[in-house]
Amino acid sequence: MLFIVALGIGAGLVSALLLGTIAAGTMVGLLLFWLAPLPIILAGLGWHWLVAALAALSAGIALSEALSPKVALAYMAMIGIPSTLLSGLALRRIAPAGAMLNDNAPAGSPPDDGFMRPGGLLLSICLYATVAVLVGAMLIDPNLASLQERLARSTEMLLRLQFGLAADAPLRMPNGGQDLSELPHLYALLAPSFGAATITLTLIVSLWLGGLIARVSGKLARPWPRLDQTRLPTGSIVLLALGLGLTQMDGYAGLTGSVLTTLLLIAFALQGFSTIHALSRGLTFRGPLLLAIWLSVMLIGLPVLLIAGFGLFDHFFDLRRRFPRPDGKT
């Protein structure tokens, strides 16, 4: 019992330390920040979700004492709570009432023994991040226009400090460079979706890495899923349509639509990658093909929209079922 308590507290302190590395402003600090949920998720997957909850609570208390209660609350909303919930969901068998999160597995998927599949976990992350960002924004300012104005002013102040510009000077790069006057307002519009995407990707990376570590160490109490069979539940396409519809509205309804649409497109992009990995099995040039696709997305970024479109196409036509690979796998 003492070991479990020490493990939970230690995992929380490591997570808080990883979060604090971003203050260094270095590339290494930024990379470590992306792993902040990992100790909590690993504690939950390797032992129990209550150990993950203890780790999250310990990290929150440490951050509150070392930095401020606001930082601790932000940590709990972005990392602590979702990491605990994810570790519990990943190891929980789904009852018939929750089957909507576990449907639409492609042909050839291994038995899941009733555990939630990767697609259901992806959808859960997207929904949580959407709610967390929306609630956080409304707590900061109930009026969206006022919140965006505050974000724009803060961004402009940071830009002026960075480039040494006076308060009454034109907002442009030094020595008559590029005009930056529209940048603060653009950031204010994109910040909620960008923040939600950061939360989502951070949780996804840490969940995958935590599961991998738990599996290698023999601590993972569920079958390891075939990730090239990842498929979002049927209801995801309905949620995407709802998000697109909400983007046409004003206020927080429109913000909800923008955030939800962004996160679901990320999820469908991951389904697109999964489909590409599955359909390319057995091809002689599979390695260079996958490397080229992943590098194009990481270096350019724009091709991810094409991958998301491919994921949507697979969602409608179930390509892995229609085109099984010669070895019987899809």
Stockholm file with secondary structure:
# STOCKHOLM 1.0

chainA/1-330         MLFIVALGIGAGLVSALLLGTIAAGTMVGLLLFWLAPLPIILAGLGWHWLVAALAALSAGIALSEALSPKVALAYMAMIGIPSTLLSGLALRRIAPAGAMLNDNAPAGSPPDDGFMRPGGLLLSICLYATVAVLVGAMLIDPNLASLQERLARSTEMLLRLQFGLAADAPLRMPNGGQDLSELPHLYALLAPSFGAATITLTLIVSLWLGGLIARVSGKLARPWPRLDQTRLPTGSIVLLALGLGLTQMDGYAGLTGSVLTTLLLIAFALQGFSTIHALSRGLTFRGPLLLAIWLSVMLIGLPVLLIAGFGLFDHFFDLRRRFPRPDGKT
#=GR chainA/1-330 SS CHHHHHHHHHHHHHHHHHHHGGGGCSHHHHHHHTTTTHHHHHHHHHTCHHHHHHHHHHHHHHHHHHTCHHHHHHHIIIIIHHHHHHHHHHTSBCCGGGGGGSCCCCTTCCCCTTBCCHHHHHHHHHHHHHHHHHHHHHHHCSCHHHHHHHHHHHHHHHHHHHHTCCTTSCCBCTTTCCBCTTHHHHHHHHHHHHHHHHHHHHHHHHHHHHHHHHHHTTCCCSCCCCGGGCCCCTHHHHHHHHHHHHTTSCHHHHHHHHHHHHHHHHHHHHHHHHHHHHHTTTCTTHHHHHHHHHHHHHHTCTHHHHHHHHHHHHHHHCHHHHSCCTTSCC
#=GC SS_cons         CHHHHHHHHHHHHHHHHHHHGGGGCSHHHHHHHTTTTHHHHHHHHHTCHHHHHHHHHHHHHHHHHHTCHHHHHHHIIIIIHHHHHHHHHHTSBCCGGGGGGSCCCCTTCCCCTTBCCHHHHHHHHHHHHHHHHHHHHHHHCSCHHHHHHHHHHHHHHHHHHHHTCCTTSCCBCTTTCCBCTTHHHHHHHHHHHHHHHHHHHHHHHHHHHHHHHHHHTTCCCSCCCCGGGCCCCTHHHHHHHHHHHHTTSCHHHHHHHHHHHHHHHHHHHHHHHHHHHHHTTTCTTHHHHHHHHHHHHHHTCTHHHHHHHHHHHHHHHCHHHHSCCTTSCC
//
